[in-house]
Protein backbone atom coordinates (compact mmCIF):
# COMPACT_ATOMS: atom_id res chain seq x y z
CA UNK A 1 0.00 0.00 0.00
CA UNK A 2 2.84 2.36 0.82
CA UNK A 3 4.42 1.66 -2.57
CA UNK A 4 1.13 2.41 -4.29
CA UNK A 5 0.87 5.69 -2.42
CA UNK A 6 4.34 6.87 -3.44
CA UNK A 7 3.52 7.83 -7.09
CA UNK A 8 0.55 9.79 -5.76
CA UNK A 9 2.72 11.67 -3.27
CA UNK A 10 5.35 12.42 -5.93
CA UNK A 11 2.67 13.65 -8.31
CA UNK A 12 1.17 15.85 -5.60
CA UNK A 13 4.58 17.33 -4.78
CA UNK A 14 5.22 18.09 -8.44
CA UNK A 15 1.81 19.71 -8.79
CA UNK A 16 2.44 21.86 -5.71
CA UNK A 17 5.84 22.86 -7.07
CA UNK A 18 4.28 23.84 -10.40
CA UNK A 19 1.61 25.93 -8.65
CA UNK A 20 4.30 27.76 -6.66
CA UNK A 21 6.32 28.34 -9.84
CA UNK A 22 3.30 29.81 -11.61
CA UNK A 23 2.39 32.07 -8.67
CA UNK A 24 5.96 33.35 -8.39
CA UNK A 25 6.09 33.97 -12.14
CA UNK A 26 2.82 35.94 -11.99
CA UNK A 27 4.58 38.37 -9.63
CA UNK A 28 8.07 38.48 -11.11
CA UNK A 29 7.30 38.52 -14.85
CA UNK A 30 5.12 41.68 -14.80
CA UNK A 31 7.71 43.35 -12.57
CA UNK A 32 10.53 42.52 -14.98
CA UNK A 33 8.54 43.66 -18.02
CA UNK A 34 7.26 46.78 -16.25
CA UNK A 35 10.72 47.97 -15.25
CA UNK A 36 12.00 47.16 -18.74
CA UNK A 37 9.27 49.36 -20.19
CA UNK A 38 10.13 52.21 -17.83
CA UNK A 39 13.85 51.82 -18.47
CA UNK A 40 16.26 54.27 -16.86
CA UNK A 41 16.88 54.01 -13.15
CA UNK A 42 13.85 51.79 -12.49
CA UNK A 43 15.35 49.11 -14.71
CA UNK A 44 18.87 49.63 -13.35
CA UNK A 45 17.69 49.39 -9.74
CA UNK A 46 15.67 46.24 -10.47
CA UNK A 47 18.68 44.41 -11.89
CA UNK A 48 21.02 45.93 -9.34
CA UNK A 49 18.86 44.50 -6.55
CA UNK A 50 18.77 41.12 -8.29
CA UNK A 51 22.56 41.20 -8.63
CA UNK A 52 23.04 41.93 -4.91
CA UNK A 53 20.80 38.97 -4.13
CA UNK A 54 22.80 36.72 -6.44
CA UNK A 55 26.05 37.94 -4.88
CA UNK A 56 24.75 37.03 -1.43
CA UNK A 57 23.64 33.57 -2.60
CA UNK A 58 26.96 32.82 -4.30
CA UNK A 59 29.05 33.92 -1.31
CA UNK A 60 26.76 32.01 1.06
CA UNK A 61 27.50 28.89 -0.97
CA UNK A 62 31.26 29.20 -1.34
CA UNK A 63 32.38 31.13 1.78
CA UNK A 64 29.61 31.53 4.38
CA UNK A 65 32.13 32.42 7.11
CA UNK A 66 33.21 35.50 5.15
CA UNK A 67 29.75 36.52 4.03
CA UNK A 68 29.57 39.93 5.72
CA UNK A 69 32.92 41.36 4.62
CA UNK A 70 32.69 39.96 1.09
CA UNK A 71 29.16 41.33 0.69
CA UNK A 72 30.25 44.81 1.80
CA UNK A 73 33.12 45.00 -0.68
CA UNK A 74 31.43 43.16 -3.54
CA UNK A 75 28.15 44.98 -2.97
CA UNK A 76 29.88 48.36 -3.11
CA UNK A 77 31.52 47.44 -6.42
CA UNK A 78 28.18 46.23 -7.78
CA UNK A 79 26.36 49.38 -6.73
CA UNK A 80 28.94 51.62 -8.38
CA UNK A 81 28.97 49.48 -11.54
CA UNK A 82 25.17 49.63 -11.80
CA UNK A 83 25.25 53.42 -11.37
CA UNK A 84 27.88 53.76 -14.09
CA UNK A 85 26.06 51.41 -16.46
CA UNK A 86 22.81 53.28 -15.84
CA UNK A 87 24.53 56.52 -16.87
CA UNK A 88 25.81 54.91 -20.05
CA UNK A 89 29.39 54.26 -18.93
CA UNK A 90 29.53 50.52 -19.59
CA UNK A 91 33.32 50.29 -19.90
CA UNK A 92 33.79 52.07 -16.58
CA UNK A 93 31.29 49.68 -15.01
CA UNK A 94 33.30 46.70 -16.24
CA UNK A 95 36.51 48.18 -14.84
CA UNK A 96 34.84 48.68 -11.45
CA UNK A 97 33.62 45.08 -11.43
CA UNK A 98 37.12 43.83 -12.26
CA UNK A 99 38.58 45.90 -9.42
CA UNK A 100 35.88 44.66 -7.05
CA UNK A 101 36.60 41.05 -8.00
CA UNK A 102 40.32 41.54 -7.36
CA UNK A 103 39.56 43.31 -4.09
CA UNK A 104 37.45 40.53 -2.60
CA UNK A 105 39.86 37.87 -3.88
CA UNK A 106 42.78 39.57 -2.13
CA UNK A 107 41.00 39.41 1.23
CA UNK A 108 40.16 35.72 1.29
CA UNK A 109 42.07 32.45 1.50
CA UNK A 110 44.00 31.35 -1.58
CA UNK A 111 41.86 28.27 -2.19
CA UNK A 112 38.70 30.40 -2.33
CA UNK A 113 39.97 33.39 -4.31
CA UNK A 114 38.73 32.30 -7.72
CA UNK A 115 35.28 31.41 -6.37
CA UNK A 116 34.93 34.70 -4.45
CA UNK A 117 36.11 36.78 -7.41
CA UNK A 118 33.66 34.85 -9.57
CA UNK A 119 30.79 36.02 -7.36
CA UNK A 120 31.40 39.68 -8.25
CA UNK A 121 31.91 38.93 -11.95
CA UNK A 122 28.81 36.75 -12.18
CA UNK A 123 26.53 39.11 -10.25
CA UNK A 124 27.95 42.10 -12.10
CA UNK A 125 27.28 40.47 -15.46
CA UNK A 126 23.67 39.91 -14.42
CA UNK A 127 23.24 43.61 -13.67
CA UNK A 128 25.31 45.29 -16.39
CA UNK A 129 24.41 43.22 -19.47
CA UNK A 130 20.64 43.94 -19.54
CA UNK A 131 21.23 47.58 -18.57
CA UNK A 132 23.59 47.97 -21.55
CA UNK A 133 20.96 46.54 -23.91
CA UNK A 134 18.23 48.78 -22.49
CA UNK A 135 20.30 51.97 -22.92
CA UNK A 136 19.44 51.87 -26.64
CA UNK A 137 16.61 54.44 -26.72
CA UNK A 138 15.02 53.14 -29.93
CA UNK A 139 15.34 49.36 -29.73
CA UNK A 140 16.37 48.78 -26.11
CA UNK A 141 12.98 47.77 -24.76
CA UNK A 142 12.28 45.42 -27.66
CA UNK A 143 15.75 43.87 -27.34
CA UNK A 144 15.13 43.13 -23.66
CA UNK A 145 11.68 41.65 -24.38
CA UNK A 146 13.23 39.52 -27.14
CA UNK A 147 15.82 38.27 -24.64
CA UNK A 148 13.19 37.64 -21.95
CA UNK A 149 11.08 35.62 -24.38
CA UNK A 150 14.00 33.40 -25.40
CA UNK A 151 15.22 32.70 -21.87
CA UNK A 152 11.79 32.19 -20.35
CA UNK A 153 10.57 29.92 -23.13
CA UNK A 154 13.81 27.94 -23.02
CA UNK A 155 13.10 27.23 -19.37
CA UNK A 156 9.42 26.44 -19.93
CA UNK A 157 10.02 24.29 -23.00
CA UNK A 158 12.79 22.33 -21.28
CA UNK A 159 10.68 21.81 -18.15
CA UNK A 160 7.61 20.41 -19.91
CA UNK A 161 9.44 18.47 -22.63
CA UNK A 162 11.71 16.89 -20.04
CA UNK A 163 8.77 15.96 -17.82
CA UNK A 164 6.68 14.60 -20.69
CA UNK A 165 9.30 12.74 -22.70
CA UNK A 166 12.07 11.84 -20.26
CA UNK A 167 14.76 9.80 -21.98
CA UNK A 168 18.57 9.99 -21.87
CA UNK A 169 20.13 12.42 -19.42
CA UNK A 170 21.92 15.48 -20.78
CA UNK A 171 24.85 15.70 -18.32
CA UNK A 172 23.97 13.33 -15.45
CA UNK A 173 27.19 13.96 -13.54
CA UNK A 174 26.27 17.66 -13.29
CA UNK A 175 22.46 17.69 -13.28
CA UNK A 176 20.70 14.31 -12.98
CA UNK A 177 17.26 15.70 -13.90
CA UNK A 178 18.05 17.37 -17.21
CA UNK A 179 17.40 15.35 -20.37
CA UNK A 180 18.19 15.66 -24.05
CA UNK A 181 14.45 15.88 -24.69
CA UNK A 182 14.23 18.85 -22.36
CA UNK A 183 17.19 20.55 -24.02
CA UNK A 184 15.68 20.17 -27.48
CA UNK A 185 12.27 21.26 -26.19
CA UNK A 186 13.87 24.40 -24.78
CA UNK A 187 15.58 25.18 -28.09
CA UNK A 188 12.37 24.74 -30.07
CA UNK A 189 10.35 26.87 -27.64
CA UNK A 190 12.98 29.63 -27.75
CA UNK A 191 12.95 29.74 -31.55
CA UNK A 192 9.14 29.87 -31.66
CA UNK A 193 9.11 32.67 -29.07
CA UNK A 194 11.72 34.69 -30.98
CA UNK A 195 9.84 34.32 -34.25
CA UNK A 196 6.60 35.38 -32.54
CA UNK A 197 8.22 38.50 -31.06
CA UNK A 198 9.86 39.31 -34.40
CA UNK A 199 6.54 39.03 -36.25
CA UNK A 200 4.68 41.13 -33.67
CA UNK A 201 7.40 43.82 -33.88
CA UNK A 202 7.50 43.65 -37.70
CA UNK A 203 11.19 42.78 -37.67
CA UNK A 204 12.77 41.44 -40.84
CA UNK A 205 15.45 38.73 -41.24
CA UNK A 206 13.35 36.18 -39.39
CA UNK A 207 15.75 33.36 -40.20
CA UNK A 208 18.69 35.25 -38.71
CA UNK A 209 16.69 35.99 -35.56
CA UNK A 210 15.70 32.32 -35.30
CA UNK A 211 19.38 31.33 -35.48
CA UNK A 212 20.17 34.00 -32.89
CA UNK A 213 17.45 32.58 -30.64
CA UNK A 214 18.96 29.12 -31.01
CA UNK A 215 22.38 30.42 -29.97
CA UNK A 216 21.03 32.39 -27.01
CA UNK A 217 19.01 29.37 -25.88
CA UNK A 218 22.19 27.28 -25.92
CA UNK A 219 23.91 29.94 -23.79
CA UNK A 220 20.94 29.95 -21.40
CA UNK A 221 21.06 26.18 -21.00
CA UNK A 222 24.82 26.35 -20.54
CA UNK A 223 24.31 28.86 -17.74
CA UNK A 224 21.81 26.53 -16.13
CA UNK A 225 24.32 23.68 -16.21
CA UNK A 226 27.07 25.91 -14.81
CA UNK A 227 24.92 26.82 -11.81
CA UNK A 228 24.11 23.13 -11.29
CA UNK A 229 27.84 22.42 -11.30
CA UNK A 230 28.42 25.18 -8.74
CA UNK A 231 25.75 23.81 -6.42
CA UNK A 232 27.07 20.26 -6.78
CA UNK A 233 30.60 21.48 -6.03
CA UNK A 234 29.41 23.05 -2.75
CA UNK A 235 26.79 20.40 -1.89
CA UNK A 236 23.64 22.54 -2.19
CA UNK A 237 20.26 21.66 -3.69
CA UNK A 238 19.15 25.28 -4.18
CA UNK A 239 21.07 28.55 -4.09
CA UNK A 240 18.59 29.80 -1.43
CA UNK A 241 14.85 29.74 -0.70
CA UNK A 242 13.96 33.30 -1.66
CA UNK A 243 11.46 32.41 -4.40
CA UNK A 244 8.67 29.92 -3.56
CA UNK A 245 8.79 26.91 -5.88
CA UNK A 246 11.95 28.14 -7.58
CA UNK A 247 14.67 28.09 -4.93
CA UNK A 248 16.91 31.14 -5.10
CA UNK A 249 17.60 33.95 -7.52
CA UNK A 250 20.52 32.08 -9.05
CA UNK A 251 18.24 29.10 -9.68
CA UNK A 252 15.94 31.31 -11.77
CA UNK A 253 18.48 33.65 -13.34
CA UNK A 254 21.30 31.24 -14.17
CA UNK A 255 20.32 31.00 -17.83
CA UNK A 256 19.55 34.70 -18.07
CA UNK A 257 23.05 35.67 -16.92
CA UNK A 258 24.84 33.87 -19.75
CA UNK A 259 22.23 34.63 -22.40
CA UNK A 260 22.13 38.36 -21.53
CA UNK A 261 25.93 38.63 -21.64
CA UNK A 262 25.95 36.95 -25.07
CA UNK A 263 23.12 39.20 -26.29
CA UNK A 264 24.83 42.35 -25.00
CA UNK A 265 28.14 41.40 -26.63
CA UNK A 266 26.43 40.72 -29.97
CA UNK A 267 24.55 44.00 -29.71
CA UNK A 268 27.70 45.95 -28.87
CA UNK A 269 29.75 44.33 -31.64
CA UNK A 270 27.11 45.12 -34.25
CA UNK A 271 25.59 48.34 -32.93
CA UNK A 272 28.24 49.85 -30.69
CA UNK A 273 27.53 51.52 -27.36
CA UNK A 274 25.06 53.86 -29.06
CA UNK A 275 22.70 51.15 -30.37
CA UNK A 276 23.26 47.71 -28.81
CA UNK A 277 19.56 46.87 -29.06
CA UNK A 278 19.53 47.60 -32.76
CA UNK A 279 22.72 45.61 -33.17
CA UNK A 280 21.00 42.60 -31.61
CA UNK A 281 17.74 42.80 -33.56
CA UNK A 282 18.40 44.32 -36.98
CA UNK A 283 20.16 41.98 -39.41
N, C-alpha and C positions, 0 to 999 in steps of 0.2 A: 504493500500500500504506500509505503514511504517512497519507493522508487517511482510509482505512478504519479505521486504528487510532485515530484521534482520538476518535470517539464512544465507543469502548471506554474510553479513558483518562479522558474526562470522566465517564462513568458510574461508573468505579472511584473517582475522586476524590469524587464526590457520595456514593457509598456509604460511603466512609471517613469523610467529614464527618458523615453521619448516625449512624454508629456512635459517633463521638466525642461527638456531641450527646447521644445516649441514655445513654452511660456517665457523662457529666458530670451529666445530669439525675438519674440514679440516686443520685448522691451529694448533690446540692444540694437536691432536692425533699424527701427525708426530713428533712434538716437544717432546712429552712425550716418544714416542718409541725411538726417536733418542738419547735422553739423557740417556735412560735406556741402550741402546746399548753401548754408550761410557762409562757409569759407572763412577766411581771415583768422582772427584770434579764437573764435569758437571752435574751429576745426583744429587749430594748433593745440589748444588746451585739451581737447578731447583726446588726441593722440599722445600728448605729453603725459596726461594722467594714466593712460593705458601703459605707456612705456615705464613709468615709475612703478606701476603694479608688476609689470614683467620683471623689472630689475629686482624688486623685492623677492619675487618667487624664485628667480634664478639663484640669487645669493642664499636664500633660505635652503635651497637644495644642495649647493656646493660648499658653503661655508657658514652654517648657521651661527657658529660662535662669534663670527666677525660681522654679523648682520648690521648692527647699528652704525659702525664706523664706515663700512663699505657703502651703505645706503646714503650716508651724508655726503661722501665725496662723489660717488657715482650719480646720486640724485642732483647734486649741484651742477655737474657737467651736463646732465640731461636737460635740466631746466634752461641753462644758458644756450645749449644747442637748439632747443625748441624755439627759444626767443629769436635766435639768429636766423633759423630757417623760416620762421614766420615773417621776418622782415625781408626775406629774399636773399639772405646771405648763406647759401647752402654750403659753399666751400669752407667758410668760417665755422659753420656748424660741425662739419666733418673734422676739422682740425681740433675743435674743442672736445669732441668725442674721443679722438685719438689720445689727446692729452689726459682726459679723464680715465681712459682705460689704462694708460701707463701709470697714472697716479695711484689707482687702486691696486694695481699689480705690484707696485713697489712697496706697498704697506702690508702685504700678506706673505705667507710662507711660500717658498720656492715651488713646492709641489702643487700649489693651488693658483699660481699666478696666471696661467693661461686661462683657467676657468673663470677667475674673477674678472680679468680683462674682457673676456668674452661676454660677460653680463652687460657691460657698458656698451660694447659694440652692438650686440644683439638688440638690446632695448632701444639704443639710439637709432638703429636702422628702422625699427618699427615706427618711431616718431617722425624721423626726418623724411623718409622716402615718400609717404603719402602727402606730407606737407609740400614737398617739392613739386609733385604732380599737380596739386591743387593751386599752386601759385600762378599757373597759366590762366589768365583772366577769361579767355575765350573758350578754351576746351578743357579747363581743369576739372570742373564738376563732372562732365561727361566721362573724362578719363578715369576718375575715381569710381564712378558708378560702373563703368566697364570692368574695372579691376574687382570691385565688390562682387559683381555678378559671376565672374569667372571663379573666384576663390570660394564663394558660398556654394555655388552649384557643384564645384569639384567635391566639396565636403558632403553635400547632400547626395549626389550621385554615387559616390563611393560608399556611403553609409547604406543606402538602400540596395544597391547592386550587390554589395558584399553580403548583406543579410539574406537577400533572396537567393543568390546563386551559390555562395560559398566557394568551394573549390580550392585549388592549390594556394598556399600562402605566398605572399609577396616577398617578405624578408622575415622569416619566422624567428631568427635569432635576435632581431631588433624589435619587431612588433608582431606578436603571435596572432593577432586578430585581423590583420590586413591581408586581403587576398588580391590575386590578379584580376578577378572579376570586379572587385571594388575599384581597383585602379583604373581599369578600362571604363567602368561606369562613370567615374569622376571625369575622365577625359572627354567622354561623349557629352555629358551634361554641361561641361564648361564650354565646349564648342557651340552647342545649341544656345546657351545663354548669351555668348558673345555675338552670335549671328542675330539673335532676337534684338539685343541692344543696338547693334549696327543698323538693322532695318528700321527700328523705331526712331533712331536719330538721323536717318537718311544718309548714313555713311557709305562711301563707295569702297571698292577693293575688299569685298566680303571674303574672298578666298584668303587674302593676306591676313585679315583679322582673325579668321578661323585658325590659321596656322599659328598666329600669335597667341590665341587662346590656348591652343594645344601646348605651346611652350610654357606659358605661364602656369597652366595646370600641372605640368610636370614639376616646375619649381615649387608650387604649392605642396604637392605630395612629397617632394624631397624635404621640404621644411618640416612636414609632419613626421617623417621618418627620423629626421635629425633630433627633434624634440623627444621622440620615443627612445632614441639612443641615449640622450642625456638623462632621462628619467631612469632607464635601466642601469646606467653607469652609477647613479647615486641611489638606487633601490627605492624609487618612489612610483606609486601608481598614477597619481595626479600631481600637477605642479602646485596646486592648492585647492581650496574648496570655495572659492569666491563666487563662482557662478553655478547655481543649482542645475544639476543634470549634465554639466559640462566640465566640472573640475575647476581649473584655474584659467587665468588669462592666457598663459602660454599654451594651454591645451586647445584653446579656441583660435588663437592668433598665430600659431606656429606656421601654418601655410601662408598666411597673409604676409608675414615678415619677409620670407624669401621671394614670394611673387611680387610684392610691392617694390622691393629693391630691384628686381629684374625689370619691372615696368618702368621705374624711374630712370634706370640707366639707359634703357632703350629710348625713352622719351628725351633724355638729355643728349644722347648721341645724335638723334635725328632732328631735334627741335631746339637744342641749346637751352640755356637757363631762362630764356625769354618765353619759350613755348614748348615745355616738355609734354604737356597734354596733347598738343597737336602732333608732336613728334611720335607719340604712341599710337594715335588713332588715324592719322592721315597718311595713306600709302599710295 
